[in-house]
Amino acid sequence: MRARSRFRTLALPHLAAIYRLARQLAGPGRADDLTQETFLSAWVHFDQFDPATNCRAWLCRILRNTWVSQWRKTRLELPVADIEDVPAEPWYDWERQRTESDLSADMQWALDQLPDAYRWAVLLADVEEFTYQEIAATMECPVGTVMSRISRGRRMLGRLLNERRSADRPAIRIVARER
């Protein structure tokens, strides 16, 4: 099988999942570029991919490495003033699947509060449904560390969501009416 058709068969079916993860990690403004860079890198290095392994896990590892690389480059950049003439963003058919399954605003907020290692572990386990072994390979750490990060990340999420919900609820005051 030629490289192009192998790539189309093995990697492209995971485009929506990679975009979804990129959007959750980097936000909607950077998800397109991050996804594109991930697939470009995957295409360039596709000869190194072992078809006997999980292609989605391999792509997630590339996404993670790309995201870390971009983060390191941009963490020292100063913000640029907004440009008034912002071009319309293209809409892809696979985005519909992604936007229909967006996380709630509270959940996205809570995920954004987690340290990166915990956020990655929770997203890969609970959103992408990776096994512990796949997450360990993607994050380049032992399975025990993955299990610990998922557990701690879930506890942090629960605490953050509970705090946010209780902060959003107004206190109920019972006032006795005089007769």
C-alpha positions in Angstrom: 0.0 0.0 0.0 1.4 3.4 -0.9 2.2 5.9 1.8 -0.6 8.3 0.8 -3.3 5.7 0.9 -1.9 4.2 4.2 -2.0 7.7 5.7 -5.5 8.3 4.4 -6.7 5.0 5.8 -4.9 5.0 9.1 -4.5 8.6 10.2 -7.2 10.7 8.6 -10.1 8.9 10.4 -8.8 10.4 13.6 -8.9 14.0 12.4 -12.0 14.9 14.4 -10.6 13.4 17.6 -7.3 15.2 17.3 -9.1 18.5 16.5 -11.4 18.0 19.6 -8.3 17.4 21.8 -6.5 20.4 20.3 -9.5 22.6 20.9 -9.8 21.5 24.5 -6.1 22.1 25.1 -5.4 25.3 23.1 -8.8 26.8 22.7 -10.8 27.3 19.5 -8.5 30.1 18.2 -5.5 27.8 18.0 -7.0 24.4 17.5 -7.0 24.6 13.6 -3.3 25.5 13.5 -2.4 22.9 16.1 -4.3 20.2 14.3 -2.8 21.1 11.0 0.7 21.1 12.4 0.1 17.7 14.0 -1.1 16.1 10.8 1.7 17.8 8.8 4.3 16.3 11.2 2.5 13.0 11.1 2.7 13.0 7.3 6.4 13.9 7.3 7.2 11.1 9.8 4.7 8.6 8.7 7.4 6.2 7.6 8.3 5.8 11.4 4.7 4.8 12.3 4.3 1.1 13.1 0.9 0.0 11.7 0.7 -2.7 14.5 0.3 0.1 17.0 -2.6 2.5 17.8 -2.5 5.4 15.2 -4.8 7.6 17.3 -2.4 7.3 20.3 0.6 8.1 18.0 -1.2 11.2 16.6 -2.0 12.3 20.2 1.6 12.1 21.1 2.5 14.2 18.1 -0.2 16.7 19.1 1.2 16.8 22.6 4.7 17.4 21.4 3.5 20.1 18.9 1.5 21.8 21.6 4.4 21.8 24.0 6.7 23.2 21.3 4.3 26.0 20.4 3.7 26.8 24.1 7.5 27.2 24.6 7.8 29.5 21.6 4.8 31.7 22.6 5.2 32.0 26.3 7.6 34.9 25.9 5.7 36.6 23.2 4.0 39.9 24.0 0.3 40.1 23.0 -0.5 42.0 19.8 -3.3 44.4 19.4 -6.5 43.1 17.8 -6.8 43.5 14.1 -10.1 45.0 13.0 -10.4 43.1 9.7 -10.5 39.5 10.9 -11.1 37.1 8.0 -13.9 34.6 8.4 -12.7 31.2 9.6 -13.3 28.3 7.3 -15.9 25.7 8.4 -15.1 22.0 7.9 -17.7 19.2 7.9 -15.8 17.4 10.7 -16.1 20.5 12.9 -19.9 19.9 13.3 -19.2 16.6 15.0 -16.8 18.4 17.3 -18.9 21.4 18.2 -22.0 19.2 18.9 -20.0 17.4 21.6 -18.4 20.5 23.3 -17.9 20.3 26.9 -20.0 22.5 29.1 -18.7 25.9 29.9 -18.2 24.9 33.6 -16.3 21.7 32.7 -14.1 23.5 30.2 -13.4 26.2 32.8 -12.5 23.5 35.4 -10.2 21.7 32.9 -8.4 24.9 32.1 -7.6 25.3 35.8 -5.9 21.9 36.0 -2.1 21.6 35.7 -1.2 20.4 32.2 -0.1 16.9 33.2 -3.5 16.2 34.9 -5.5 17.9 32.1 -3.8 15.7 29.5 -4.3 12.5 31.5 -8.0 13.2 32.2 -8.7 14.2 28.6 -7.0 11.2 27.2 -8.7 8.8 29.6 -12.2 10.3 29.8 -12.7 12.1 26.5 -10.6 10.1 24.1 -11.0 6.8 26.1 -7.4 5.7 25.8 -6.2 2.8 27.9 -3.6 3.5 30.7 -0.9 2.0 28.5 -1.8 4.2 25.6 -1.8 7.3 27.8 1.5 6.3 29.3 3.0 5.9 25.8 1.5 9.3 24.7 2.7 11.1 27.8 6.0 9.3 28.1 5.6 8.3 31.7 4.9 5.1 33.7 1.4 3.6 33.9 1.3 4.2 37.7 2.0 7.9 37.1 -0.9 8.0 34.6 -3.3 6.4 37.1 -2.2 8.8 39.8 -2.6 11.8 37.5 -6.1 10.7 36.3 -7.2 10.1 39.9 -5.9 13.5 41.1 -7.2 15.3 38.1 -10.7 13.9 38.5 -10.6 14.9 42.2 -9.5 18.4 41.3 -12.2 18.7 38.6 -14.8 17.6 41.1 -13.7 20.1 43.7 -13.4 23.0 41.1 -16.9 22.2 39.8 -18.4 22.1 43.2 -16.8 25.4 44.2 -18.0 27.0 41.0 -21.6 25.7 41.4 -21.8 26.9 45.0 -20.4 30.3 44.0 -23.0 30.6 41.3 -25.9 29.8 43.6 -27.2 32.8 45.4 -27.6 32.3 49.2 -31.2 31.6 50.1 -32.5 34.0 52.8 -35.7 33.2 54.6 -37.4 36.3 55.8 -40.3 36.0 58.2 -43.2 38.1 57.2 -45.1 40.0 59.9 -48.8 39.5 59.9 
